[in-house]
Amino acid sequence: MAVVYEVNKNVYPTEDMGQLSIQDMLTYFENMGTMRISDLHLKVGAPPAYRVDGDLQKLKGPNLTPEMAEQLILPLLSGASIDKLRELHSVDCSYRIDGTHFRINVFKENDGICAAIRALSADILPVEETGFPNDIWKDIINRKHGLVLLTGVTGAGKSTTIASMINRISEEKACRIITIEDPIEYIFEQKKAIISQREIGRDVYSFIDGLRSMLREDPNIIFVGEMRDAETIAMTLMAAETGHLVFSTLHTRDTAGTIMRILDYFPPGRQNEVRNQLSLGLAYIISQKLVPRKDGKGRIVAMEILNNNYATANLIRTGKVEQIYSQLQTKTSSRYDEKMITMERHLARLVKEGKVELEEAKKWANNPATFAEALNLE
């Protein structure tokens, strides 16, 4: 007889909140707010833990047993996802409860199955509130073509920033938007734009398959959830060059490092070709971090922004990536072809505005020496 898993079954005994089901644990995100609590981690041999303002906080209760972990995690998975977990030992999926959407990764490890559950508010943040240090987002949403890359570590808010810009485009322009995501995170309403959202494994086999078919589906705006391999990167760049505005993400910490990471996906014999393609197709790189607020009420975005103007494109094409940082430092005016900023300069600005502690900002700076210089400029 097959085991039946239920989301509202009380499984985990706590010292202060009684017996909790996985439904109770997910509802906690809504009660506390997804801007404060971003993730829930379930692991055999440890209590469940929430990530609150960037730090893990464990529930007061016993370590999860393998049976508890299964009863908490498997109710969130479809039958197909459970089969995939058994076959591949890892699966990505999503789950929705009331006003919150959850992105879930379930994987097997030494002690049993684990889950990392990311909470995403169903409400898409207005782009003015995402944390841009200038109004460059207005230039981005009015572009007709080019690649806009959002980079940063997992949980840095990349998807939120992209969703905010796509949502604003949808509100203002009668255009065709198609996304390929793994899994779908934010659900867009149909406004002026027509939006189709495709999920890997459910609607399309892979990012590259989705991109190939998408180019025959008359999109104006394309969102590729993540550039994971050389083939996807090459196809994404081609789409940006051929008249589409393309958004995508990479896990890198700064703008220059993003360019190097893209090149490293390709063998030496192809890197000149990719440099040339990148110099022509790239529009912007936005690297962001979520930094604890001074008042202790959540986190705030700090950004580094690269605008691929003529000078920057020439540096990319000629392989002088190490000189790009000087462009970020100097091309800071409000002109359309500038509006750049270093991570250090934005952190310094947040310190001067009283939003981030000085010592905290130092921890998040990519270059402590230039951060000290940036403090004198703000």
DOMI-310281 format. One record per residue: x, y, z of N, C-alpha, C in turn. Coordinates in steps of 0.05 Angstrom, whole numbers, padded with zeros to 5 digits, always signed. Layout:
XYZXYZXYZ
...
This chain:
+00017-00024+00000+00000+00000+00000+00018+00025+00000
+00012+00044-00018+00028+00068-00021+00025+00086+00003
+00047+00099+00011+00047+00118+00033+00034+00144+00024
+00016+00155+00039+00003+00180+00033+00016+00202+00050
+00026+00223+00036+00039+00245+00050+00020+00269+00050
+00017+00282+00074-00002+00303+00077+00012+00329+00087
+00006+00351+00074+00019+00376+00082+00010+00386+00109
-00014+00378+00118-00024+00388+00144-00021+00368+00167
-00005+00347+00163+00000+00327+00184+00021+00338+00204
+00014+00339+00229+00032+00348+00250+00055+00328+00254
+00079+00337+00248+00102+00319+00247+00124+00327+00267
+00129+00353+00270+00153+00362+00285+00145+00375+00311
+00154+00363+00334+00148+00374+00360+00168+00396+00368
+00157+00420+00374+00175+00442+00383+00170+00447+00413
+00188+00462+00425+00186+00468+00453+00167+00491+00458
+00164+00509+00439+00148+00533+00444+00125+00538+00425
+00123+00522+00403+00101+00526+00384+00084+00502+00379
+00087+00481+00395+00072+00457+00392+00081+00440+00369
+00064+00422+00360+00070+00403+00339+00064+00416+00312
+00084+00417+00294+00082+00431+00269+00080+00413+00245
+00064+00420+00226+00063+00407+00200+00080+00424+00181
+00086+00414+00157+00100+00430+00137+00083+00454+00129
+00057+00451+00130+00040+00474+00124+00044+00496+00144
+00046+00488+00170+00052+00508+00191+00078+00522+00186
+00099+00506+00178+00125+00518+00174+00125+00537+00151
+00110+00532+00130+00109+00550+00107+00092+00575+00113
+00071+00571+00129+00054+00594+00136+00070+00614+00153
+00090+00605+00167+00107+00622+00183+00120+00644+00166
+00127+00637+00141+00139+00657+00123+00119+00681+00120
+00094+00675+00115+00074+00696+00111+00070+00713+00136
+00070+00699+00159+00066+00714+00184+00089+00734+00190
+00114+00726+00183+00137+00742+00190+00146+00760+00166
+00138+00753+00142+00146+00769+00119+00170+00757+00104
+00168+00754+00078+00189+00742+00063+00213+00760+00059
+00211+00786+00065+00234+00804+00064+00252+00799+00088
+00242+00788+00110+00258+00781+00133+00267+00752+00133
+00248+00734+00127+00254+00705+00127+00254+00695+00098
+00277+00686+00089+00280+00679+00061+00279+00649+00055
+00288+00633+00074+00291+00604+00068+00285+00587+00092
+00277+00562+00086+00274+00542+00107+00291+00518+00099
+00308+00508+00117+00326+00485+00112+00317+00462+00129
+00312+00439+00116+00305+00415+00129+00326+00394+00124
+00339+00384+00146+00360+00364+00143+00359+00344+00165
+00362+00319+00158+00363+00297+00178+00387+00302+00196
+00382+00300+00223+00404+00303+00242+00406+00332+00252
+00388+00350+00244+00389+00377+00254+00360+00387+00256
+00354+00407+00273+00327+00418+00274+00322+00434+00249
+00297+00438+00241+00291+00456+00219+00302+00484+00225
+00311+00498+00204+00324+00524+00208+00314+00544+00187
+00306+00568+00196+00299+00589+00178+00323+00608+00175
+00325+00620+00151+00345+00641+00147+00332+00668+00151
+00339+00681+00173+00327+00706+00181+00348+00728+00178
+00342+00748+00161+00360+00770+00156+00388+00759+00149
+00389+00737+00135+00415+00726+00126+00427+00705+00143
+00418+00702+00168+00430+00683+00187+00410+00660+00193
+00421+00636+00197+00404+00613+00203+00396+00614+00232
+00370+00608+00237+00359+00606+00264+00344+00580+00266
+00353+00562+00284+00341+00535+00287+00316+00537+00304
+00296+00520+00298+00273+00517+00315+00281+00503+00341
+00267+00508+00362+00272+00495+00388+00258+00468+00388
+00273+00448+00382+00261+00421+00380+00283+00401+00374
+00275+00375+00371+00295+00354+00366+00305+00355+00338
+00327+00340+00334+00337+00336+00307+00317+00320+00290
+00316+00327+00264+00298+00312+00246+00308+00283+00243
+00289+00265+00244+00296+00237+00237+00290+00233+00207
+00300+00212+00195+00294+00207+00166+00264+00206+00161
+00249+00194+00180+00219+00192+00176+00207+00220+00177
+00215+00237+00197+00205+00264+00198+00210+00279+00173
+00235+00277+00163+00243+00292+00139+00225+00285+00115
+00221+00259+00112+00204+00250+00090+00175+00261+00093
+00165+00260+00117+00137+00269+00121+00134+00299+00119
+00156+00314+00122+00155+00343+00118+00160+00351+00089
+00178+00337+00076+00187+00345+00049+00170+00334+00026
+00164+00308+00028+00151+00295+00005+00123+00304-00001
+00107+00315+00019+00081+00326+00012+00082+00349-00007
+00106+00362-00010+00109+00385-00027+00114+00378-00056
+00120+00352-00061+00128+00343-00087+00106+00328-00102
+00104+00332-00127+00086+00316-00144+00097+00288-00147
+00080+00270-00157+00089+00242-00162+00113+00242-00181
+00112+00259-00202+00134+00259-00221+00160+00269-00208
+00157+00289-00190+00181+00299-00176+00193+00278-00157
+00176+00263-00144+00186+00242-00126+00201+00221-00143
+00190+00214-00166+00203+00195-00184+00230+00205-00193
+00231+00231-00199+00257+00244-00208+00277+00244-00185
+00268+00249-00161+00286+00249-00138+00298+00221-00134
+00281+00201-00136+00292+00174-00133+00312+00166-00155
+00307+00177-00179+00325+00170-00201+00350+00186-00202
+00348+00213-00198+00370+00231-00201+00382+00241-00175
+00368+00235-00153+00377+00243-00126+00376+00273-00120
+00363+00288-00138+00359+00316-00134+00336+00325-00152
+00320+00344-00142+00298+00354-00159+00292+00383-00151
+00286+00399-00171+00276+00427-00167+00246+00427-00172
+00231+00441-00155+00202+00443-00160+00193+00469-00146
+00167+00473-00147+00155+00497-00135+00130+00489-00120
+00121+00506-00102+00097+00501-00086+00085+00528-00079
+00058+00529-00079+00045+00554-00072+00025+00550-00049
+00026+00569-00030+00007+00568-00008-00003+00597-00004
-00028+00601-00007-00040+00628-00004-00025+00648-00021
-00013+00669-00008+00000+00690-00024+00029+00686-00027
+00040+00663-00021+00069+00659-00023+00075+00636-00042
+00096+00640-00058+00105+00619-00077+00132+00610-00066
+00137+00583-00067+00161+00572-00056+00177+00558-00078
+00203+00564-00080+00221+00549-00097+00236+00529-00080
+00235+00504-00089+00244+00482-00072+00266+00465-00086
+00287+00460-00072+00307+00440-00082+00308+00418-00061
+00303+00393-00070+00305+00370-00052+00327+00353-00062
+00344+00344-00044+00368+00328-00052+00374+00307-00031
+00388+00286-00040+00397+00265-00021+00425+00271-00013
+00431+00265+00013+00458+00267+00023+00463+00245+00043
+00485+00246+00058+00494+00224+00074+00473+00214+00094
+00458+00233+00106+00439+00226+00127+00410+00220+00117
+00404+00227+00092+00377+00223+00082+00370+00244+00062
+00345+00253+00061+00337+00274+00042+00337+00301+00056
+00344+00321+00041+00345+00349+00051+00328+00366+00033
+00320+00389+00043+00306+00409+00026+00315+00437+00033
+00319+00453+00012+00323+00481+00015+00299+00495+00002
+00283+00509+00019+00258+00520+00010+00260+00551+00011
+00258+00563-00013+00260+00593-00015+00232+00605-00018
+00226+00625-00002+00200+00638-00004+00201+00662-00022
+00181+00665-00039+00179+00687-00057+00151+00699-00054
+00149+00725-00048+00123+00737-00046+00108+00736-00072
+00082+00732-00071+00066+00732-00096+00065+00760-00108
+00068+00780-00091+00068+00808-00100+00095+00816-00110
+00096+00825-00135+00121+00834-00147+00128+00862-00138
+00151+00866-00127+00160+00892-00116+00161+00913-00139
+00150+00937-00134+00154+00959-00154+00183+00963-00159
+00191+00968-00184+00219+00970-00191+00233+00993-00176
+00217+01014-00169+00229+01036-00154+00238+01027-00126
+00228+01005-00116+00234+00996-00089+00254+00973-00088
+00266+00966-00111+00284+00943-00112+00312+00951-00102
+00319+00976-00101+00345+00984-00090+00365+00995-00110
+00356+01003-00135+00374+01015-00154+00386+01041-00143
+00412+01045-00146+00424+01070-00136+00420+01094-00154
+00409+01089-00178+00403+01110-00197+00379+01101-00214
+00372+01116-00235+00348+01109-00250+00354+01093-00276
+00376+01078-00275+00384+01063-00299+00363+01043-00307
+00346+01034-00288+00325+01015-00295+00306+01026-00316
+00303+01053-00317+00286+01065-00337+00297+01061-00365
+00324+01063-00367+00337+01058-00393+00335+01029-00401
+00337+01011-00381+00336+00982-00386+00309+00974-00398
+00288+00983-00385+00261+00973-00393+00253+00986-00420
+00266+01007-00428+00260+01019-00454+00278+01010-00477
+00296+00991-00471+00313+00980-00492+00297+00961-00510
+00306+00959-00535+00294+00941-00554+00309+00914-00555
+00335+00915-00549+00351+00891-00552+00375+00893-00533
+00389+00870-00530+00413+00869-00513+00409+00851-00489
+00431+00842-00478+00430+00823-00455+00434+00839-00429
+00415+00835-00410+00417+00847-00384+00421+00824-00364
+00444+00824-00351+00452+00802-00333+00450+00811-00304
+00436+00796-00288+00435+00800-00259+00452+00779-00246
+00471+00787-00230+00490+00767-00218+00491+00771-00188
+00501+00750-00175+00503+00750-00146+00500+00722-00135
+00505+00718-00110+00503+00692-00098+00473+00684-00096
+00468+00659-00091+00440+00649-00087+00428+00665-00063
+00404+00675-00068+00390+00691-00047+00397+00720-00047
+00410+00730-00068+00417+00759-00069+00395+00776-00080
+00373+00764-00088+00350+00780-00098+00350+00785-00128
+00365+00768-00143+00367+00772-00172+00339+00769-00185
+00326+00747-00178+00299+00742-00190+00279+00764-00183
+00281+00775-00160+00263+00797-00152+00267+00821-00169
+00293+00828-00174+00299+00852-00190+00290+00848-00219
+00295+00825-00230+00287+00819-00258+00256+00820-00260
+00243+00806-00241+00213+00806-00241+00202+00834-00240
+00214+00851-00224+00204+00879-00222+00206+00893-00249
+00228+00890-00263+00231+00903-00289+00213+00892-00310
+00211+00865-00310+00193+00852-00330+00164+00861-00325
+00156+00862-00299+00129+00870-00292+00123+00898-00301
+00143+00916-00298+00139+00944-00307+00137+00945-00338
+00153+00930-00352+00151+00929-00381+00123+00920-00389
+00113+00899-00375+00086+00888-00381+00064+00908-00376
+00068+00925-00357+00048+00946-00351+00047+00968-00372
+00071+00973-00384+00073+00997-00402+00074+00991-00431
+00081+00966-00439+00085+00961-00468+00069+00937-00477
+00057+00940-00501+00043+00918-00514+00063+00901-00529
+00074+00882-00516+00096+00866-00528+00092+00836-00520
+00109+00820-00530+00108+00791-00525+00132+00783-00507
+00126+00772-00484+00147+00764-00465+00145+00734-00460
+00168+00720-00462+00169+00692-00457+00192+00686-00437
+00186+00670-00417+00207+00663-00397+00211+00633-00398
+00236+00625-00391+00243+00597-00386+00255+00596-00358
+00243+00582-00340+00252+00582-00312+00254+00554-00300
+00270+00552-00279+00274+00525-00267+00276+00529-00236
+00253+00529-00222+00226+00529-00231+00216+00558-00235
+00191+00561-00243+00179+00588-00244+00178+00599-00216
+00185+00624-00213+00186+00637-00186+00163+00657-00183
+00164+00678-00197+00142+00698-00196+00122+00693-00218
+00096+00694-00212+00075+00691-00232+00067+00719-00242
+00070+00724-00268+00063+00750-00279+00034+00750-00288
+00020+00772-00282-00007+00776-00292-00005+00786-00321
-00026+00780-00337-00028+00790-00364-00037+00819-00363
-00020+00837-00371-00027+00865-00371-00026+00875-00400
-00011+00896-00407-00009+00904-00435+00005+00883-00451
+00025+00871-00439+00041+00850-00453+00026+00823-00452
+00034+00806-00470+00025+00777-00469+00050+00762-00458
+00046+00748-00436+00069+00734-00423+00063+00704-00422
+00083+00689-00431+00083+00660-00428+00106+00652-00410
+00101+00636-00390+00122+00626-00372+00124+00596-00375
+00148+00586-00381+00153+00558-00386+00172+00547-00364
+00166+00524-00354+00182+00512-00332+00197+00488-00343
+00223+00487-00336+00240+00464-00343+00229+00439-00331
+00227+00418-00347+00217+00392-00338+00187+00389-00341
+00172+00411-00340+00143+00410-00343+00135+00418-00371
+00146+00441-00381+00137+00452-00406+00159+00450-00428
+00183+00446-00419+00206+00445-00438+00228+00429-00425
+00243+00415-00442+00263+00396-00431+00287+00410-00418
+00297+00432-00431+00321+00445-00421+00320+00475-00430
+00338+00491-00418+00340+00519-00426+00346+00521-00456
+00365+00505-00466+00373+00507-00494+00350+00499-00513
+00334+00479-00505+00311+00471-00521+00290+00493-00521
+00286+00505-00498+00267+00527-00496+00276+00551-00512
+00302+00558-00512+00312+00580-00528+00309+00575-00558
+00315+00551-00566+00312+00544-00595+00284+00548-00605
+00265+00538-00589+00237+00541-00598+00227+00570-00594
+00237+00583-00574+00228+00611-00568+00234+00630-00591
+00256+00626-00605+00263+00644-00627+00244+00641-00650
+00227+00621-00650+00206+00618-00670+00179+00626-00660
+00178+00638-00636+00152+00645-00623+00148+00675-00621
+00164+00690-00635+00160+00719-00638+00161+00735-00612
+00181+00729-00594+00183+00745-00570+00196+00772-00574
+00189+00792-00558+00204+00816-00556+00223+00816-00532
+00213+00804-00510+00229+00802-00485+00232+00773-00478
+00256+00765-00470+00262+00738-00463+00275+00738-00435
+00266+00720-00418+00279+00715-00392+00289+00687-00391
+00315+00683-00389+00327+00656-00386+00336+00654-00357
+00323+00637-00342+00327+00636-00313+00356+00635-00304
+00373+00620-00319+00401+00618-00311+00417+00609-00335
+00440+00621-00340+00458+00613-00361+00477+00592-00349
+00472+00566-00354+00485+00545-00339+00508+00531-00355
+00509+00535-00381+00529+00521-00397+00536+00537-00421
+00556+00529-00436+00566+00544-00459+00545+00546-00481
+00530+00525-00485+00510+00525-00507+00488+00545-00501
+00479+00546-00476+00457+00564-00468+00468+00593-00469
+00493+00598-00461+00504+00625-00462+00506+00634-00491
+00516+00617-00509+00518+00624-00537+00491+00631-00549
+00471+00615-00543+00444+00619-00554+00432+00645-00542
+00437+00650-00517+00426+00674-00504+00439+00699-00516
+00465+00698-00521+00479+00721-00534+00468+00725-00562
+00464+00704-00576+00453+00706-00603+00426+00720-00603
+00409+00712-00584+00382+00724-00582+00384+00754-00576
+00404+00761-00559+00407+00790-00552+00417+00805-00576
+00434+00793-00593+00444+00807-00617+00424+00810-00639
+00404+00792-00639+00385+00791-00662+00359+00805-00656
+00359+00825-00639+00335+00841-00636+00317+00835-00613
+00327+00821-00592+00311+00815-00569+00324+00827-00544
+00307+00836-00525+00317+00844-00499+00316+00819-00481
+00339+00811-00472+00342+00786-00458+00352+00791-00429
+00338+00779-00410+00346+00780-00382+00356+00752-00374
+00377+00750-00358+00386+00725-00348+00403+00729-00323
+00411+00707-00310+00427+00708-00285+00452+00691-00286
+00471+00698-00269+00495+00682-00265+00503+00685-00236
+00516+00664-00225+00525+00665-00198+00554+00675-00197
+00557+00702-00198+00584+00714-00196+00582+00738-00177
+00605+00747-00167+00603+00767-00146+00607+00796-00156
+00618+00800-00180+00622+00827-00190+00620+00827-00220
+00620+00851-00232+00616+00853-00261+00639+00842-00277
+00663+00849-00270+00687+00839-00285+00689+00809-00283
+00683+00799-00259+00684+00770-00255+00663+00755-00271
+00640+00769-00277+00619+00758-00293+00629+00753-00322
+00643+00773-00333+00654+00770-00360+00674+00747-00361
+00691+00746-00341+00711+00724-00341+00697+00697-00338
+00676+00695-00322+00662+00670-00318+00650+00661-00345
+00638+00679-00359+00626+00672-00385+00647+00662-00404
+00670+00675-00405+00692+00666-00423+00702+00639-00415
+00703+00634-00389+00714+00608-00379+00697+00584-00387
+00672+00589-00394+00655+00567-00403+00664+00556-00430
+00680+00571-00445+00687+00564-00472+00717+00556-00474
+00724+00538-00492+00752+00531-00496+00768+00555-00507
+00794+00555-00503+00810+00578-00512+00806+00585-00542
+00802+00565-00558+00798+00570-00587+00773+00585-00594
+00754+00587-00575+00728+00601-00581+00726+00627-00566
+00746+00633-00548+00742+00656-00531+00743+00683-00546
+00759+00685-00567+00758+00710-00582+00731+00715-00595
+00719+00694-00606+00693+00696-00618+00672+00704-00597
+00673+00693-00573+00654+00699-00552+00658+00727-00541
+00684+00736-00539+00689+00764-00530+00676+00784-00550
+00679+00778-00575+00667+00796-00595+00637+00795-00593
+00625+00771-00590+00596+00768-00588+00586+00783-00563
+00601+00780-00541+00593+00793-00515+00595+00823-00517
+00616+00833-00530+00619+00862-00533+00596+00874-00549
+00585+00859-00568+00563+00869-00584+00535+00865-00571
+00532+00842-00558+00505+00835-00547+00499+00844-00519
+00520+00848-00502+00516+00855-00474+00506+00884-00472
+00486+00888-00455+00476+00915-00450+00484+00924-00422
+00478+00908-00401+00484+00915-00374+00491+00890-00358
+00508+00894-00338+00512+00874-00317+00506+00887-00290
+00488+00876-00275+00481+00886-00249+00488+00864-00229
+00508+00869-00212+00516+00850-00191+00505+00861-00165
+00490+00844-00150+00478+00854-00126+00482+00836-00102
+00481+00848-00079+00483+00834-00053+00461+00845-00035
+00452+00828-00016+00433+00836+00004+00449+00840+00031
+00449+00864+00041+00465+00872+00064+00447+00878+00087
+00453+00868+00112+00437+00874+00135+00433+00904+00140
+00409+00912+00145+00403+00941+00151+00414+00949+00179
+00420+00974+00182+00429+00984+00207+00409+00982+00229
+00383+00985+00222+00362+00984+00242+00353+00956+00249
+00366+00935+00237+00360+00908+00243+00334+00897+00230
+00322+00914+00214+00296+00906+00201+00301+00896+00173
+00312+00872+00171+00316+00861+00144+00342+00868+00131
+00342+00866+00104+00366+00872+00088+00360+00891+00066
+00381+00903+00055+00378+00923+00034+00397+00916+00011
+00389+00923-00013+00405+00916-00037+00428+00935-00040
+00452+00924-00046+00475+00940-00055+00482+00930-00083
+00486+00948-00102+00490+00941-00130+00516+00951-00141
+00527+00936-00160+00548+00945-00178+00537+00944-00206
+00539+00966-00221+00526+00967-00247+00546+00973-00269
+00547+00956-00289+00563+00961-00313+00545+00966-00336
+00550+00989-00349+00536+00997-00374+00555+00992-00397
+00548+00974-00415+00566+00967-00436+00566+00988-00458
+00579+01011-00452+00581+01032-00472+00604+01026-00492
+00611+01044-00509+00631+01039-00530+00658+01032-00518
+00666+01047-00497+00692+01042-00485+00693+01015-00471
+00672+01008-00457+00671+00982-00443+00671+00959-00463
+00655+00962-00484+00654+00941-00505+00681+00937-00518
+00697+00958-00521+00723+00955-00533+00742+00940-00514
+00739+00945-00488+00756+00931-00468+00749+00901-00468
+00723+00895-00471+00715+00866-00472+00726+00853-00497
+00723+00867-00520+00731+00856-00545+00761+00851-00546
+00777+00868-00534+00806+00866-00535+00817+00851-00511
+00800+00840-00494+00809+00823-00472+00821+00839-00448
+00815+00865-00446+00826+00881-00424+00806+00884-00401
+00796+00861-00392+00775+00861-00372+00784+00875-00346
+00810+00873-00340+00820+00884-00315+00817+00915-00314
+00813+00927-00337+00810+00957-00338+00781+00966-00335
+00763+00947-00333+00734+00954-00332+00728+00968-00305
+00741+00961-00284+00734+00973-00258+00738+01003-00259
+00758+01013-00273+00762+01042-00275+00738+01055-00289
+00726+01041-00308+00702+01052-00321+00679+01054-00301
+00676+01034-00283+00655+01035-00263+00660+01059-00243
+00685+01065-00238+00692+01086-00219+00687+01114-00231
+00691+01117-00257+00691+01144-00269+00666+01150-00285
+00653+01131-00297+00629+01136-00314+00604+01135-00297
+00601+01155-00280+00580+01155-00260+00559+01177-00264
+00562+01192-00285+00543+01214-00290+00515+01204-00297
+00496+01221-00300+00469+01213-00306+00464+01210-00337
+00485+01211-00353+00483+01208-00381+00474+01179-00388
+00460+01176-00410+00449+01149-00418+00471+01129-00420
+00495+01137-00430+00517+01118-00435+00535+01115-00411
+00527+01125-00388+00543+01122-00363+00526+01109-00341
+00520+01124-00320+00504+01113-00298+00516+01088-00285
+00542+01086-00285+00555+01062-00273+00561+01068-00243
+00566+01047-00228+00573+01049-00200+00587+01024-00191
+00607+01027-00174+00620+01004-00162+00604+00994-00137
+00608+00969-00130+00595+00959-00105+00605+00976-00081
+00630+00983-00081+00641+00999-00059+00628+01026-00057
+00623+01039-00080+00611+01065-00079+00582+01064-00069
+00568+01043-00077+00540+01041-00068+00539+01034-00038
+00557+01017-00029+00559+01011+00000+00565+01036+00016
+00584+01052+00006+00592+01077+00019+00567+01096+00021
+00552+01097-00001+00528+01114-00001+00508+01104+00020
+00504+01078+00022+00485+01067+00042+00495+01073+00071
+00521+01073+00075+00532+01081+00101+00526+01110+00107
+00532+01127+00088+00527+01156+00091+00498+01163+00096
+00480+01147+00084+00451+01151+00088+00441+01139+00113
+00458+01126+00129+00450+01115+00154+00434+01089+00152
+00436+01076+00129+00421+01051+00125+00437+01026+00131
+00464+01028+00131+00481+01004+00136+00504+01013+00154
+00511+00996+00173+00533+01002+00191+00559+01001+00176
+00578+01018+00183+00604+01020+00170+00618+00993+00170
+00620+00980+00193+00634+00955+00195+00621+00933+00179
+00594+00934+00177+00579+00914+00161+00585+00919+00132
+00586+00944+00123+00591+00950+00095+00619+00940+00087
+00638+00943+00105+00666+00934+00099+00666+00904+00093
+00650+00889+00107+00650+00860+00103+00640+00852+00075
+00622+00869+00064+00610+00862+00038+00624+00875+00015
+00643+00892+00019+00657+00904-00003+00675+00884-00017
+00676+00885-00043+00694+00868-00058+00723+00876-00055
+00728+00903-00052+00755+00913-00049+00756+00934-00026
+00766+00926-00003+00766+00944+00020+00781+00970+00015
+00802+00970+00000+00817+00995-00005+00800+01015-00021
+00787+01006-00042+00770+01024-00057+00745+01032-00042
+00736+01015-00023+00714+01023-00006+00721+01047+00011
+00745+01046+00022+00754+01069+00039+00755+01094+00022
+00764+01092-00003+00765+01115-00021+00737+01125-00026
+00718+01106-00031+00691+01113-00038+00677+01128-00015
+00684+01122+00010+00672+01136+00033+00678+01166+00031
+00701+01173+00020+00708+01202+00018+00694+01216-00005
+00683+01200-00023+00669+01212-00046+00640+01217-00041
+00629+01203-00021+00600+01206-00016+00594+01228+00005
